[in-house]
Amino acid sequence: MYRNRAYDEDLAQELQDAKGAQTFILALMEGDAGMELEAALRHTIRRMGVKEFCVKAKIAMQNVMSFLAEKRKLKQNSLDRFLKPFRLKTRIVVEKAS
């Protein structure tokens, strides 16, 4: 099976476990220099393997590839579908501005 340069067999295996993938995504987003959610999700999908993600998430390859190519920005319900295999979901929080 073809893998791109970003593919790491050991990491891909760890990311098959929802808890391991969840930890990975959240770690990518940590701190001031952390990635935005969509960037962290793209990074994780590439590392675990696109085909494997499509099967696990039950999302068509075309939709995933469009998201990875940044041709598609996900709405909240679509983003939740992409996050479901990792047992994550989005939540909007409104806070009082200072």
Backbone as a chain_set.jsonl record, in Angstrom:
{"seq": "MYRNRAYDEDLAQELQDAKGAQTFILALMEGDAGMELEAALRHTIRRMGVKEFCVKAKIAMQNVMSFLAEKRKLKQNSLDRFLKPFRLKTRIVVEKAS", "coords": {"N": [[0.846, -1.179, 0.0], [0.564, 2.218, -0.811], [2.195, 4.816, 0.891], [2.499, 8.111, 2.15], [5.258, 10.411, 2.768], [4.804, 11.362, 5.301], [3.754, 9.297, 6.734], [3.981, 7.11, 9.431], [4.611, 4.039, 10.578], [4.527, 2.967, 13.259], [3.367, 5.095, 14.728], [0.979, 5.316, 13.315], [-0.218, 2.92, 14.018], [-0.612, 3.323, 16.768], [-2.477, 5.376, 16.6], [-4.744, 4.084, 15.778], [-6.08, 3.303, 17.977], [-8.636, 4.772, 19.778], [-8.309, 6.297, 22.142], [-5.547, 6.813, 22.166], [-5.301, 8.299, 19.804], [-6.938, 10.436, 20.429], [-5.512, 11.642, 22.531], [-3.245, 12.39, 21.07], [-4.261, 14.295, 19.2], [-5.244, 16.3, 20.942], [-2.854, 17.018, 22.208], [-1.472, 18.144, 20.061], [-2.821, 20.528, 19.853], [-2.257, 21.945, 22.105], [-1.055, 24.66, 24.166], [0.402, 27.938, 23.387], [1.56, 27.844, 20.875], [0.157, 25.881, 19.678], [-1.681, 23.881, 17.29], [-4.53, 24.768, 15.257], [-7.803, 23.295, 15.518], [-8.734, 22.05, 13.056], [-6.345, 21.846, 11.59], [-4.851, 20.166, 13.26], [-6.433, 17.899, 13.106], [-6.231, 17.255, 10.356], [-3.487, 16.653, 10.258], [-3.402, 14.429, 11.962], [-5.07, 12.572, 10.617], [-3.574, 12.128, 8.284], [-1.324, 10.936, 9.421], [-2.359, 8.583, 10.54], [-3.274, 7.25, 8.367], [-5.076, 7.628, 5.477], [-6.987, 5.956, 4.219], [-7.546, 4.127, 6.276], [-8.652, 5.876, 8.137], [-10.984, 6.704, 6.762], [-12.479, 4.335, 6.659], [-12.836, 3.817, 9.403], [-14.203, 6.148, 10.245], [-16.354, 6.123, 8.589], [-16.697, 7.786, 6.377], [-16.799, 9.141, 3.151], [-14.077, 8.701, 0.915], [-13.57, 10.741, -0.952], [-14.629, 13.032, 0.301], [-12.976, 13.225, 2.537], [-10.453, 13.545, 1.333], [-10.844, 15.992, 0.076], [-11.125, 17.636, 2.305], [-8.551, 17.304, 3.433], [-7.006, 18.482, 1.467], [-7.569, 21.034, 1.893], [-9.678, 22.176, 0.535], [-12.106, 22.156, 1.456], [-13.959, 23.409, 4.065], [-14.965, 22.482, 7.224], [-18.243, 22.339, 8.586], [-19.815, 22.613, 11.828], [-21.32, 20.201, 12.433], [-20.275, 18.406, 10.546], [-17.605, 18.452, 11.251], [-17.795, 17.266, 13.757], [-18.49, 14.684, 12.924], [-16.061, 13.925, 11.738], [-14.489, 13.907, 13.988], [-15.574, 11.959, 15.598], [-14.542, 9.198, 15.51], [-12.409, 9.484, 17.198], [-13.455, 9.883, 19.599], [-14.163, 12.496, 20.268], [-15.705, 15.755, 20.31], [-17.106, 18.854, 19.171], [-17.677, 22.002, 20.839], [-19.339, 24.975, 21.318], [-18.407, 27.891, 22.933], [-19.462, 30.741, 24.573], [-18.174, 33.662, 25.802], [-17.968, 36.386, 28.087], [-16.703, 39.382, 26.878], [-13.758, 41.196, 27.718]], "CA": [[0.0, 0.0, 0.0], [1.325, 3.458, -0.897], [2.145, 5.73, 2.039], [3.281, 9.316, 1.893], [6.4, 10.584, 3.661], [4.346, 11.675, 6.647], [3.24, 8.085, 7.361], [4.873, 6.443, 10.37], [3.903, 2.788, 10.904], [4.277, 2.854, 14.704], [2.402, 6.122, 15.11], [-0.299, 4.947, 12.696], [-0.783, 1.851, 14.841], [-1.087, 3.961, 18.004], [-3.641, 6.208, 16.298], [-5.912, 3.233, 15.555], [-6.759, 3.299, 19.269], [-9.309, 6.066, 19.938], [-7.725, 7.059, 23.247], [-4.232, 7.278, 21.718], [-5.519, 9.348, 18.806], [-7.508, 11.571, 21.16], [-4.381, 12.271, 23.223], [-2.395, 12.973, 20.038], [-4.917, 15.5, 18.684], [-5.273, 17.322, 21.999], [-1.472, 17.471, 22.408], [-1.132, 19.032, 18.941], [-3.516, 21.799, 20.018], [-1.864, 22.555, 23.376], [-0.139, 25.783, 24.263], [0.282, 29.097, 22.512], [1.994, 27.484, 19.526], [-0.629, 24.73, 19.262], [-2.401, 23.946, 16.016], [-5.984, 24.887, 15.296], [-8.424, 21.978, 15.481], [-8.75, 21.449, 11.719], [-4.963, 21.508, 11.229], [-4.493, 18.992, 14.059], [-7.192, 16.784, 12.555], [-5.587, 16.901, 9.083], [-2.202, 16.046, 10.612], [-3.684, 13.113, 12.539], [-5.595, 11.686, 9.56], [-2.446, 11.757, 7.421], [-0.442, 10.041, 10.167], [-2.981, 7.272, 10.767], [-3.566, 6.641, 7.069], [-6.357, 8.159, 4.998], [-7.924, 4.851, 3.989], [-7.933, 3.619, 7.583], [-9.565, 6.854, 8.733], [-12.272, 6.658, 6.041], [-13.198, 3.142, 7.112], [-13.189, 4.0, 10.815], [-15.15, 7.257, 10.384], [-17.464, 5.897, 7.659], [-16.801, 9.004, 5.566], [-16.315, 8.876, 1.794], [-12.693, 9.113, 0.628], [-13.622, 12.021, -1.672], [-14.844, 14.093, 1.285], [-11.774, 13.325, 3.373], [-9.38, 14.111, 0.509], [-11.178, 17.401, -0.113], [-10.781, 18.28, 3.576], [-7.092, 17.299, 3.58], [-6.45, 19.423, 0.485], [-8.052, 22.341, 2.342], [-10.68, 22.677, -0.399], [-13.378, 22.055, 2.166], [-13.965, 23.806, 5.478], [-16.031, 21.709, 7.844], [-19.215, 22.938, 9.506], [-19.725, 21.94, 13.123], [-21.802, 18.815, 12.427], [-19.307, 17.615, 9.78], [-16.413, 18.359, 12.089], [-18.102, 16.25, 14.767], [-18.385, 13.37, 12.263], [-14.638, 13.64, 11.578], [-13.912, 13.71, 15.319], [-16.234, 10.845, 16.285], [-13.683, 8.025, 15.742], [-11.442, 9.797, 18.256], [-14.285, 10.155, 20.78], [-14.114, 13.933, 20.521], [-16.74, 16.543, 19.649], [-16.932, 20.29, 19.345], [-18.621, 22.721, 21.679], [-19.159, 26.424, 21.182], [-18.476, 28.559, 24.229], [-19.536, 32.191, 24.482], [-17.691, 34.274, 27.029], [-18.045, 37.838, 28.164], [-15.473, 40.055, 26.464], [-13.291, 42.132, 28.749]], "C": [[0.893, 1.244, 0.0], [1.126, 4.303, 0.358], [2.966, 6.961, 1.694], [4.398, 9.437, 2.929], [5.985, 10.813, 5.108], [3.906, 10.425, 7.416], [4.315, 7.427, 8.216], [4.112, 5.22, 10.875], [3.568, 2.673, 12.389], [3.228, 3.851, 15.168], [1.026, 5.779, 14.547], [-0.991, 3.863, 13.512], [-1.342, 2.412, 16.14], [-2.376, 4.747, 17.763], [-4.889, 5.389, 15.963], [-6.732, 3.119, 16.836], [-7.342, 4.692, 19.504], [-8.668, 6.914, 21.029], [-6.343, 7.615, 22.869], [-4.349, 8.425, 20.726], [-6.067, 10.616, 19.468], [-6.394, 12.36, 21.863], [-3.488, 13.003, 22.229], [-2.975, 14.292, 19.529], [-4.892, 16.622, 19.722], [-3.872, 17.87, 22.271], [-1.038, 18.418, 21.293], [-1.716, 20.431, 19.127], [-3.075, 22.565, 21.273], [-0.95, 23.763, 23.217], [-0.392, 26.885, 23.252], [0.639, 28.771, 21.062], [1.208, 26.286, 18.984], [-1.36, 24.967, 17.957], [-3.881, 24.229, 16.263], [-6.554, 23.486, 15.115], [-8.366, 21.327, 14.103], [-7.346, 21.047, 11.268], [-4.512, 20.261, 11.982], [-5.197, 17.744, 13.526], [-6.587, 16.32, 11.226], [-4.283, 16.137, 9.338], [-2.426, 14.612, 11.105], [-4.173, 12.13, 11.477], [-4.465, 11.231, 8.653], [-1.54, 10.748, 8.118], [-1.042, 8.656, 10.368], [-3.231, 6.518, 9.47], [-4.966, 7.039, 6.642], [-7.388, 7.048, 4.825], [-8.441, 4.307, 5.323], [-8.919, 4.565, 8.263], [-10.946, 6.778, 8.081], [-13.117, 5.481, 6.5], [-13.71, 3.337, 8.537], [-14.284, 5.054, 10.989], [-16.405, 7.071, 9.53], [-17.776, 7.172, 6.864], [-16.166, 8.698, 4.21], [-14.91, 9.466, 1.591], [-12.661, 10.485, -0.042], [-13.779, 13.185, -0.692], [-13.618, 14.308, 2.161], [-10.642, 13.969, 2.578], [-9.611, 15.605, 0.26], [-10.832, 18.207, 1.142], [-9.263, 18.38, 3.745], [-6.416, 18.287, 2.643], [-6.857, 20.86, 0.795], [-8.985, 22.995, 1.317], [-12.04, 22.728, 0.272], [-13.176, 22.457, 3.62], [-15.177, 23.136, 6.097], [-16.94, 22.56, 8.717], [-19.179, 22.111, 10.783], [-20.197, 20.491, 13.079], [-20.875, 17.897, 11.622], [-18.025, 17.416, 10.577], [-16.621, 17.3, 13.176], [-18.048, 14.84, 14.172], [-16.928, 12.967, 12.081], [-13.975, 13.344, 12.92], [-14.45, 12.472, 16.038], [-15.329, 9.62, 16.489], [-12.666, 8.225, 16.867], [-12.136, 10.094, 19.59], [-14.14, 11.613, 21.237], [-15.313, 14.587, 19.836], [-16.493, 18.009, 19.956], [-17.989, 20.838, 20.295], [-18.31, 24.202, 21.515], [-19.348, 27.047, 22.567], [-18.495, 30.063, 23.986], [-19.12, 32.751, 25.833], [-17.836, 35.776, 26.95], [-16.686, 38.426, 27.788], [-15.051, 41.037, 27.549], [-13.092, 43.513, 28.216]], "O": [[1.874, 1.302, 0.742], [-0.001, 4.475, 0.823], [3.998, 6.868, 1.029], [4.465, 8.64, 3.865], [6.734, 10.493, 6.032], [3.706, 10.491, 8.629], [5.437, 7.217, 7.755], [3.08, 5.359, 11.531], [2.443, 2.319, 12.741], [2.311, 3.499, 15.911], [0.018, 5.937, 15.235], [-2.21, 3.887, 13.677], [-2.427, 2.02, 16.569], [-3.258, 4.78, 18.621], [-5.982, 5.948, 15.872], [-7.936, 2.869, 16.787], [-6.618, 5.685, 19.435], [-8.503, 8.122, 20.858], [-6.013, 8.75, 23.211], [-3.599, 9.398, 20.792], [-5.694, 11.729, 19.099], [-6.348, 13.588, 21.792], [-3.025, 14.109, 22.506], [-2.263, 15.292, 19.436], [-4.555, 17.763, 19.403], [-3.719, 19.063, 22.536], [-0.319, 19.386, 21.544], [-1.168, 21.408, 18.617], [-3.482, 23.709, 21.474], [-0.181, 23.866, 22.262], [-1.265, 26.787, 22.391], [0.082, 29.357, 20.134], [1.561, 25.737, 17.94], [-1.624, 26.105, 17.571], [-4.407, 23.959, 17.342], [-5.87, 22.592, 14.617], [-7.986, 20.161, 13.993], [-7.181, 20.009, 10.628], [-3.859, 19.391, 11.404], [-4.614, 16.66, 13.503], [-6.446, 15.118, 10.999], [-4.017, 15.11, 8.713], [-1.712, 13.695, 10.701], [-3.734, 10.98, 11.446], [-4.406, 10.057, 8.288], [-1.045, 9.815, 7.487], [-0.317, 7.661, 10.368], [-3.381, 5.296, 9.472], [-5.931, 6.811, 7.371], [-8.536, 7.194, 5.244], [-9.637, 4.059, 5.475], [-9.89, 4.129, 8.882], [-11.963, 6.787, 8.775], [-14.324, 5.614, 6.706], [-14.871, 3.057, 8.836], [-15.196, 4.869, 11.795], [-17.4, 7.77, 9.72], [-18.929, 7.573, 6.704], [-15.112, 8.066, 4.142], [-14.61, 10.573, 2.038], [-11.802, 11.305, 0.279], [-13.125, 14.215, -0.848], [-13.267, 15.442, 2.486], [-9.946, 14.845, 3.092], [-8.659, 16.386, 0.239], [-10.313, 19.32, 1.053], [-8.751, 19.421, 4.153], [-5.381, 18.863, 2.977], [-6.53, 21.785, 0.05], [-9.069, 24.221, 1.242], [-13.0, 23.272, -0.273], [-12.322, 21.907, 4.315], [-16.282, 23.212, 5.561], [-16.473, 23.397, 9.489], [-18.583, 21.034, 10.815], [-19.529, 19.623, 13.641], [-20.706, 16.731, 11.979], [-17.439, 16.334, 10.571], [-15.71, 16.528, 13.472], [-17.609, 13.903, 14.84], [-16.587, 11.797, 12.25], [-12.994, 12.602, 12.972], [-13.833, 11.994, 16.99], [-15.352, 9.046, 17.578], [-12.131, 7.261, 17.416], [-11.503, 10.496, 20.566], [-14.014, 11.904, 22.426], [-15.87, 14.031, 18.889], [-15.762, 18.352, 20.886], [-19.036, 20.23, 20.52], [-17.152, 24.616, 21.568], [-20.319, 26.763, 23.269], [-17.641, 30.594, 23.276], [-19.651, 32.361, 26.873], [-17.827, 36.359, 25.866], [-15.652, 38.017, 28.316], [-15.894, 41.636, 28.217], [-12.702, 44.412, 28.961]]}, "num_chains": 1, "name": "protein.A"}
